[in-house]
Amino acid sequence: MKRARRGDVVEVEWADSEHIALGWASTSAYVKAASAPQAYRTAGYWIGGATGHVLIALSIDPANRHITHAMSIPRAVIRKTTVLGRASKRVRKALRP
């Protein structure tokens, strides 16, 4: 498996807490709803992240060294990271902190 590097396009599969609102229903209905598999996925540009988190940017502007709208995902809940495309050296250099 390829390791993600800054600027790469990635898909991150992750788990999260869920709010389940069935209204007035039996306990078994809630248990059944909670047992449905989660399918949270985020795709974007791998920026890296702070300790314990991964940062994925929705959009990047390498020419101006800017990103917009990022998703911070705790490393503890990440199930899988897939590199969908590699960033060029120019893009990687432009996105350095």
C-alpha positions as CSV (number, residue, x, y, z in Angstrom):
1,M,0.0,0.0,0.0
2,K,1.3,3.5,-0.9
3,R,1.9,5.9,2.0
4,A,0.2,9.3,1.5
5,R,2.4,12.3,1.0
6,R,1.4,16.0,1.1
7,G,-0.7,17.0,-1.8
8,D,-1.7,13.4,-2.8
9,V,-5.3,12.8,-3.6
10,V,-6.6,10.2,-1.1
11,E,-9.8,8.5,0.2
12,V,-10.0,8.0,3.9
13,E,-12.4,5.4,5.4
14,W,-13.3,6.2,9.0
15,A,-15.6,5.4,11.9
16,D,-17.5,7.9,14.0
17,S,-20.1,8.3,16.7
18,E,-23.7,8.3,15.4
19,H,-26.9,9.9,16.5
20,I,-29.7,7.4,16.0
21,A,-33.3,8.9,16.2
22,L,-36.0,6.4,15.6
23,G,-38.5,8.1,17.8
24,W,-40.4,5.9,20.3
25,A,-39.2,2.5,19.3
26,S,-38.2,-0.8,20.9
27,T,-34.7,-1.4,22.3
28,S,-34.2,-4.0,19.6
29,A,-35.0,-1.5,16.9
30,Y,-32.2,0.7,18.2
31,V,-29.8,-2.2,18.5
32,K,-30.5,-3.2,14.9
33,A,-30.0,0.4,13.7
34,A,-26.7,0.7,15.6
35,S,-25.4,-2.6,14.1
36,A,-25.6,-1.3,10.5
37,P,-22.1,-0.8,9.1
38,Q,-20.8,2.7,8.9
39,A,-19.6,3.9,5.6
40,Y,-17.9,7.2,6.2
41,R,-15.5,8.2,3.6
42,T,-13.7,11.5,2.9
43,A,-11.7,12.2,-0.3
44,G,-9.4,15.1,-0.9
45,Y,-5.8,16.3,-0.7
46,W,-3.6,14.9,2.0
47,I,-2.1,17.8,4.0
48,G,-0.8,15.7,7.0
49,G,-2.0,16.9,10.3
50,A,-1.3,17.6,13.9
51,T,-0.6,14.9,16.6
52,G,-3.4,12.4,16.6
53,H,-5.3,13.9,13.6
54,V,-5.1,13.8,9.8
55,L,-5.9,16.8,7.7
56,I,-7.6,16.4,4.3
57,A,-8.2,19.6,2.2
58,L,-11.2,19.8,-0.1
59,S,-9.6,22.3,-2.5
60,I,-6.0,23.5,-3.0
61,D,-4.4,26.4,-4.8
62,P,-0.7,25.5,-5.2
63,A,0.1,28.7,-7.1
64,N,-0.8,30.8,-4.0
65,R,0.0,28.1,-1.4
66,H,-3.6,28.1,0.0
67,I,-6.1,25.4,0.9
68,T,-9.8,25.8,1.7
69,H,-12.3,23.7,3.7
70,A,-10.4,20.9,5.4
71,M,-11.5,17.8,7.3
72,S,-9.7,16.8,10.5
73,I,-10.1,13.1,11.3
74,P,-8.7,11.5,14.4
75,R,-6.1,8.9,13.5
76,A,-7.7,6.5,16.1
77,V,-10.8,6.1,13.9
78,I,-9.2,5.7,10.5
79,R,-9.8,2.3,9.1
80,K,-8.1,2.7,5.7
81,T,-6.4,5.3,3.6
82,T,-6.1,4.8,-0.2
83,V,-3.9,7.0,-2.4
84,L,-5.9,7.7,-5.5
85,G,-3.3,9.9,-7.2
86,R,0.2,11.3,-6.5
87,A,0.9,15.0,-6.3
88,S,3.6,16.4,-8.6
89,K,6.9,17.7,-7.0
90,R,5.7,21.2,-7.8
91,V,2.4,20.8,-5.9
92,R,4.1,19.1,-3.0
93,K,6.6,21.9,-2.7
94,A,3.9,24.6,-2.9
95,L,2.0,23.0,-0.1
96,R,4.8,22.9,2.4
97,P,4.0,24.7,5.7
